[in-house]
Amino acid sequence: MSLNDQTAVITGASSGIGSGVARELSSAGMNVVLTARRVERPEALANELGKCAVVAGDISDPEMPQRLIDTAVERFGTCDVVFNNAGIMHTGIIEDVDVENLCRMVRVNVEAATRMAYVALKHFKKSNRGHLVNVSSILGTKVRPSAGVYAGSKYSIEALSEALRMEVAKTDIKVSLIEPGVVETELQNHFPVHPKEILGITTPLQPADVARCVRFILEQPAHVRIPVMMILPGEQAM
């Protein structure tokens, strides 16, 4: 299915997977609406891509999801895809972890993502079509010590995505979920030791690798559904 002239909202677009998906979908001919807290980055990306709008702000703001949909419709006449990507990652052992950081992570990874999902689907229901792509993680399927809250936030998105997919079955609205493994992004730059080193991965995924998979999901014919796609580097055994 051609994506040309369709419009995608992309959250968490300042770097990593979000900016990678923006580039890939723009290359497919899509208009993109980007948001991130660090506005200078999506603005620089918008200058690079062309058919692009930027909405600055915090995805935790309850009004942000509707602003994104409204911007897509006002600027490009339609909103066809929402790539629900914004997220943060904090981990730590019981003695050392900052609980306030964990709670902020839950607000972004669960509360904000949930709000974005429902606002998108309410719009798609009015339009009788659309595609929501939520971003989980391999840690949405398993857990490891010190990462329980992060994994829990992604388990929540797994459950939400499946329930929403079931609700819109038999319509022209699609809900998909991706589960990336280790990706070379800024998400884990604050870790003392990067997970790729812990896991012995010399060639982690790049944002462009994940972006190609997202494009593949979006380009499927109307009758095809891809509810879940796990994307791993070849060296990742977990």
ABEGO torsion letter per residue (X at the ends): XBABGBBBBBBGAABEAAAAAAAAAAAAGBBBBBBBABAAAAAAAAAAAGBBBBBBEBAABAAAAAAAAAAAAAAAGBBABBBBABBBBBBEBAAABBAAAAAAAAAAAAAAAAAAAAAAAAAAAAAGBEBBBBBBBAAAABBBBGAAAAAAAAAAAAAAAAAAAAAABGBABBBBBBBBBBBBBAAAAABABBAAAAAGBABBBBAAAAAAAAAAAAABBAABBBABBBBBBAABAX
